[in-house]
Amino acid sequence: IPVAVRGGGTVTRIFLKFLAVVCPLAVLAACAPGNRLHVPGDITRPPSSGPAPAGPPRVAVLDFSYPAPADSPEVIGRDYDQVRQIVWKGNPGRTMADLVAGVFSERGVPTVRLKPGDPVPENVPFLVSGAVPRFEVNVRRGGVLNLLNEATVTLSVSASGPGVSKPWETTVTSGTTLQDVFPLPDDLRKALLSAANTAAEEAVRRLREGGVPSASAAEGKEGDGTAR
């Protein structure tokens, strides 16, 4: 059995053949459906220290629609550095409606959440609905030892009720980028938390400007992402 031939030529050829076999298998394994990065937990509002607003509900918030991929409804992004999907077990449409309702409550507006099929109470004057066209987080390499966790949330909301111009709707896009050495699931969740909450806060601000009622209450904490 040859061990080395003039400077290790045989060993080099064996090594190259090994790479030729292993590298394609590694790429296929990285692209396999089972190779996924999971985002843990829920996307919620920061804890509020103020009391819940008193009085009957003034705003009803419906679940927002979300065009989830039919073949992979849990996929919300991609880790481009390690060639794998990023998945989350939550429901973006329901989550963003919860966040919007939470912001209204923090602003002093009694709010009720309605799920699909729930009747709209006759005594609630304002109805808020909408869609979540984009709810994603991606990982890209920003440098040799630098990865970028990029979360983007787009929220379209509409409102109906007395004092609201019809049709009234607005679209908000919020983005947050966090840097790290490795794509950690908790960092992906932090980026999504910031982008989603900032989008909800900006949407409520515009809704109030559009005529949806507000009450005198301390403004809640703003998110640390950017909205446009």
C-alpha positions as a Markdown table, in Angstrom:
| # | Residue | x | y | z |
|---|---|---|---|---|
| 1 | Ile | 0.0 | 0.0 | 0.0 |
| 2 | Pro | 1.6 | 3.3 | -1.0 |
| 3 | Val | 2.1 | 5.8 | 1.7 |
| 4 | Ala | 3.9 | 8.6 | 0.0 |
| 5 | Val | 5.4 | 9.1 | -3.4 |
| 6 | Arg | 7.9 | 12.0 | -4.0 |
| 7 | Gly | 6.6 | 14.8 | -1.8 |
| 8 | Gly | 3.3 | 13.2 | -0.9 |
| 9 | Gly | 1.7 | 13.0 | -4.4 |
| 10 | Thr | -0.3 | 9.9 | -3.5 |
| 11 | Val | -1.5 | 11.4 | -0.2 |
| 12 | Thr | -2.5 | 14.6 | -2.1 |
| 13 | Arg | -4.5 | 12.7 | -4.7 |
| 14 | Ile | -6.3 | 10.7 | -2.0 |
| 15 | Phe | -7.1 | 13.9 | -0.2 |
| 16 | Leu | -8.4 | 15.6 | -3.3 |
| 17 | Lys | -10.6 | 12.6 | -4.1 |
| 18 | Phe | -11.9 | 12.7 | -0.5 |
| 19 | Leu | -12.9 | 16.4 | -0.9 |
| 20 | Ala | -14.5 | 15.7 | -4.2 |
| 21 | Val | -16.8 | 13.2 | -2.5 |
| 22 | Val | -17.4 | 14.9 | 0.8 |
| 23 | Cys | -18.0 | 18.5 | -0.3 |
| 24 | Pro | -21.1 | 17.8 | -2.5 |
| 25 | Leu | -22.5 | 15.7 | 0.4 |
| 26 | Ala | -21.9 | 18.6 | 2.8 |
| 27 | Val | -23.7 | 21.0 | 0.5 |
| 28 | Leu | -26.6 | 18.7 | 0.1 |
| 29 | Ala | -26.8 | 18.2 | 3.9 |
| 30 | Ala | -26.8 | 21.9 | 4.4 |
| 31 | Cys | -29.7 | 22.3 | 2.0 |
| 32 | Ala | -31.8 | 19.5 | 3.4 |
| 33 | Pro | -35.2 | 20.4 | 4.9 |
| 34 | Gly | -34.2 | 19.0 | 8.3 |
| 35 | Asn | -31.3 | 21.5 | 8.6 |
| 36 | Arg | -33.2 | 24.5 | 10.1 |
| 37 | Leu | -32.6 | 27.2 | 12.6 |
| 38 | His | -35.5 | 27.6 | 15.0 |
| 39 | Val | -36.6 | 30.9 | 16.5 |
| 40 | Pro | -37.8 | 30.2 | 20.1 |
| 41 | Gly | -40.7 | 31.7 | 22.1 |
| 42 | Asp | -43.4 | 34.2 | 21.3 |
| 43 | Ile | -43.2 | 37.8 | 20.0 |
| 44 | Thr | -44.8 | 39.9 | 22.7 |
| 45 | Arg | -45.0 | 43.4 | 24.1 |
| 46 | Pro | -42.5 | 44.5 | 26.8 |
| 47 | Pro | -44.1 | 44.3 | 30.3 |
| 48 | Ser | -46.2 | 47.3 | 31.0 |
| 49 | Ser | -46.2 | 48.9 | 34.5 |
| 50 | Gly | -49.4 | 50.9 | 34.1 |
| 51 | Pro | -52.9 | 49.7 | 34.8 |
| 52 | Ala | -55.3 | 48.5 | 32.1 |
| 53 | Pro | -57.5 | 51.3 | 30.7 |
| 54 | Ala | -61.0 | 51.4 | 32.3 |
| 55 | Gly | -64.3 | 51.6 | 30.5 |
| 56 | Pro | -65.9 | 49.8 | 27.6 |
| 57 | Pro | -63.8 | 48.8 | 24.6 |
| 58 | Arg | -63.4 | 51.6 | 22.1 |
| 59 | Val | -61.4 | 49.6 | 19.5 |
| 60 | Ala | -61.7 | 46.1 | 18.3 |
| 61 | Val | -58.7 | 44.5 | 16.6 |
| 62 | Leu | -59.2 | 41.6 | 14.2 |
| 63 | Asp | -56.6 | 38.9 | 13.4 |
| 64 | Phe | -54.4 | 40.2 | 10.5 |
| 65 | Ser | -54.0 | 38.1 | 7.4 |
| 66 | Tyr | -50.6 | 36.6 | 6.6 |
| 67 | Pro | -49.6 | 34.9 | 3.3 |
| 68 | Ala | -47.6 | 32.0 | 4.7 |
| 69 | Pro | -45.8 | 29.8 | 2.2 |
| 70 | Ala | -48.1 | 26.9 | 1.5 |
| 71 | Asp | -45.3 | 24.3 | 1.4 |
| 72 | Ser | -43.5 | 25.6 | 4.5 |
| 73 | Pro | -45.8 | 27.8 | 6.6 |
| 74 | Glu | -43.3 | 28.0 | 9.5 |
| 75 | Val | -40.4 | 29.4 | 7.3 |
| 76 | Ile | -39.8 | 33.1 | 8.0 |
| 77 | Gly | -36.3 | 33.6 | 6.7 |
| 78 | Arg | -33.0 | 32.1 | 5.7 |
| 79 | Asp | -29.5 | 31.7 | 7.1 |
| 80 | Tyr | -27.5 | 32.6 | 4.0 |
| 81 | Asp | -24.2 | 31.9 | 5.7 |
| 82 | Gln | -24.9 | 28.3 | 6.5 |
| 83 | Val | -27.5 | 27.7 | 3.8 |
| 84 | Arg | -30.5 | 26.8 | 5.9 |
| 85 | Gln | -34.1 | 27.9 | 6.6 |
| 86 | Ile | -35.2 | 29.9 | 9.6 |
| 87 | Val | -38.5 | 28.8 | 11.1 |
| 88 | Trp | -40.8 | 30.0 | 13.8 |
| 89 | Lys | -43.9 | 28.2 | 15.2 |
| 90 | Gly | -45.9 | 31.3 | 15.8 |
| 91 | Asn | -48.6 | 33.0 | 13.8 |
| 92 | Pro | -47.5 | 36.4 | 12.4 |
| 93 | Gly | -51.0 | 37.6 | 11.7 |
| 94 | Arg | -52.3 | 36.8 | 15.1 |
| 95 | Thr | -49.1 | 38.1 | 16.8 |
| 96 | Met | -49.1 | 41.5 | 15.0 |
| 97 | Ala | -52.8 | 42.0 | 15.9 |
| 98 | Asp | -52.0 | 41.2 | 19.6 |
| 99 | Leu | -49.2 | 43.7 | 19.5 |
| 100 | Val | -51.4 | 46.5 | 18.0 |
| 101 | Ala | -54.1 | 45.8 | 20.6 |
| 102 | Gly | -51.4 | 45.9 | 23.3 |
| 103 | Val | -50.1 | 49.3 | 22.1 |
| 104 | Phe | -53.6 | 50.7 | 22.1 |
| 105 | Ser | -54.1 | 49.5 | 25.7 |
| 106 | Glu | -50.8 | 51.0 | 26.8 |
| 107 | Arg | -51.9 | 54.3 | 25.2 |
| 108 | Gly | -55.0 | 54.3 | 27.4 |
| 109 | Val | -57.6 | 53.0 | 24.8 |
| 110 | Pro | -59.8 | 50.1 | 26.0 |
| 111 | Thr | -59.3 | 47.5 | 23.3 |
| 112 | Val | -60.8 | 44.1 | 22.6 |
| 113 | Arg | -59.2 | 41.3 | 20.4 |
| 114 | Leu | -61.4 | 39.4 | 18.0 |
| 115 | Lys | -60.5 | 36.1 | 16.4 |
| 116 | Pro | -61.7 | 34.9 | 13.0 |
| 117 | Gly | -65.5 | 34.3 | 13.1 |
| 118 | Asp | -66.1 | 36.4 | 16.2 |
| 119 | Pro | -68.9 | 38.9 | 15.9 |
| 120 | Val | -68.0 | 42.5 | 16.1 |
| 121 | Pro | -69.7 | 44.0 | 19.2 |
| 122 | Glu | -72.2 | 46.7 | 18.3 |
| 123 | Asn | -71.0 | 49.0 | 21.1 |
| 124 | Val | -67.4 | 49.1 | 19.8 |
| 125 | Pro | -67.1 | 52.1 | 17.5 |
| 126 | Phe | -63.7 | 51.4 | 15.8 |
| 127 | Leu | -62.6 | 48.3 | 14.0 |
| 128 | Val | -59.0 | 47.7 | 13.1 |
| 129 | Ser | -57.9 | 45.0 | 10.6 |
| 130 | Gly | -55.0 | 44.5 | 8.3 |
| 131 | Ala | -52.4 | 42.2 | 6.8 |
| 132 | Val | -48.8 | 41.3 | 7.4 |
| 133 | Pro | -47.2 | 41.2 | 4.0 |
| 134 | Arg | -43.7 | 40.6 | 5.4 |
| 135 | Phe | -42.5 | 39.0 | 8.6 |
| 136 | Glu | -39.0 | 37.7 | 8.3 |
| 137 | Val | -35.5 | 37.5 | 9.8 |
| 138 | Asn | -32.4 | 36.6 | 7.8 |
| 139 | Val | -28.8 | 36.0 | 8.6 |
| 140 | Arg | -26.0 | 37.3 | 6.4 |
| 141 | Arg | -22.3 | 37.6 | 6.7 |
| 142 | Gly | -21.1 | 41.1 | 7.3 |
| 143 | Gly | -17.4 | 40.3 | 7.7 |
| 144 | Val | -15.0 | 37.6 | 8.6 |
| 145 | Leu | -16.1 | 37.4 | 12.2 |
| 146 | Asn | -19.4 | 39.3 | 11.9 |
| 147 | Leu | -22.9 | 38.0 | 11.1 |
| 148 | Leu | -25.9 | 40.3 | 10.6 |
| 149 | Asn | -29.3 | 39.2 | 12.0 |
| 150 | Glu | -31.8 | 41.3 | 9.9 |
| 151 | Ala | -35.5 | 41.4 | 10.9 |
| 152 | Thr | -38.1 | 43.1 | 8.7 |
| 153 | Val | -41.8 | 43.5 | 9.4 |
| 154 | Thr | -44.3 | 45.1 | 7.1 |
| 155 | Leu | -47.7 | 45.8 | 8.5 |
| 156 | Ser | -50.8 | 47.2 | 6.6 |
| 157 | Val | -53.6 | 48.4 | 8.8 |
| 158 | Ser | -57.1 | 49.8 | 8.0 |
| 159 | Ala | -59.7 | 51.3 | 10.3 |
| 160 | Ser | -63.4 | 52.0 | 10.1 |
| 161 | Gly | -65.6 | 54.0 | 12.5 |
| 162 | Pro | -67.0 | 57.5 | 13.2 |
| 163 | Gly | -64.5 | 60.2 | 12.5 |
| 164 | Val | -62.3 | 58.0 | 10.4 |
| 165 | Ser | -61.8 | 59.0 | 6.7 |
| 166 | Lys | -63.0 | 56.2 | 4.5 |
| 167 | Pro | -61.2 | 54.3 | 3.1 |
| 168 | Trp | -58.4 | 54.8 | 5.6 |
| 169 | Glu | -55.3 | 52.6 | 5.6 |
| 170 | Thr | -51.6 | 52.8 | 6.1 |
| 171 | Thr | -48.5 | 50.6 | 5.7 |
| 172 | Val | -45.5 | 50.5 | 8.0 |
| 173 | Thr | -42.2 | 48.8 | 7.5 |
| 174 | Ser | -39.8 | 48.3 | 10.4 |
| 175 | Gly | -36.3 | 46.9 | 10.4 |
| 176 | Thr | -33.8 | 45.9 | 13.0 |
| 177 | Thr | -30.2 | 44.6 | 12.5 |
| 178 | Leu | -28.2 | 42.9 | 15.3 |
| 179 | Gln | -24.6 | 41.8 | 14.9 |
| 180 | Asp | -23.1 | 38.7 | 16.3 |
| 181 | Val | -20.3 | 36.1 | 15.7 |
| 182 | Phe | -22.8 | 33.2 | 15.5 |
| 183 | Pro | -26.5 | 33.0 | 14.4 |
| 184 | Leu | -28.0 | 32.4 | 17.8 |
| 185 | Pro | -31.8 | 31.7 | 18.0 |
| 186 | Asp | -32.2 | 34.2 | 20.9 |
| 187 | Asp | -30.6 | 37.0 | 18.8 |
| 188 | Leu | -33.0 | 36.2 | 15.9 |
| 189 | Arg | -35.9 | 36.5 | 18.4 |
| 190 | Lys | -34.6 | 39.8 | 19.7 |
| 191 | Ala | -34.4 | 41.3 | 16.2 |
| 192 | Leu | -37.9 | 40.1 | 15.5 |
| 193 | Leu | -39.2 | 41.5 | 18.8 |
| 194 | Ser | -37.8 | 44.9 | 18.0 |
| 195 | Ala | -39.0 | 45.1 | 14.4 |
| 196 | Ala | -42.5 | 43.8 | 15.2 |
| 197 | Asn | -43.1 | 46.0 | 18.2 |
| 198 | Thr | -41.8 | 49.1 | 16.4 |
| 199 | Ala | -44.1 | 48.4 | 13.5 |
| 200 | Ala | -47.1 | 48.0 | 15.9 |
| 201 | Glu | -46.2 | 51.2 | 17.7 |
| 202 | Glu | -45.9 | 53.2 | 14.5 |
| 203 | Ala | -49.2 | 51.7 | 13.1 |
| 204 | Val | -51.1 | 52.8 | 16.3 |
| 205 | Arg | -49.6 | 56.3 | 16.1 |
| 206 | Arg | -50.8 | 56.7 | 12.5 |
| 207 | Leu | -54.2 | 55.2 | 13.5 |
| 208 | Arg | -54.6 | 57.8 | 16.2 |
| 209 | Glu | -53.7 | 60.5 | 13.7 |
| 210 | Gly | -56.3 | 59.1 | 11.4 |
| 211 | Gly | -59.1 | 59.5 | 13.9 |
| 212 | Val | -59.1 | 56.4 | 16.0 |
| 213 | Pro | -59.6 | 57.5 | 19.6 |
| 214 | Ser | -56.9 | 57.9 | 22.2 |
| 215 | Ala | -57.1 | 58.7 | 25.9 |
| 216 | Ser | -54.7 | 60.6 | 28.1 |
| 217 | Ala | -52.2 | 58.0 | 29.3 |
| 218 | Ala | -48.5 | 57.6 | 29.6 |
| 219 | Glu | -46.9 | 56.7 | 26.3 |
| 220 | Gly | -45.5 | 53.2 | 26.3 |
| 221 | Lys | -41.9 | 52.4 | 25.6 |
| 222 | Glu | -40.9 | 52.7 | 22.0 |
| 223 | Gly | -39.0 | 49.9 | 20.2 |
| 224 | Asp | -35.4 | 50.3 | 19.3 |
| 225 | Gly | -35.9 | 49.5 | 15.6 |
| 226 | Thr | -36.6 | 51.8 | 12.7 |
| 227 | Ala | -39.9 | 52.4 | 11.0 |
| 228 | Arg | -40.9 | 54.1 | 7.8 |
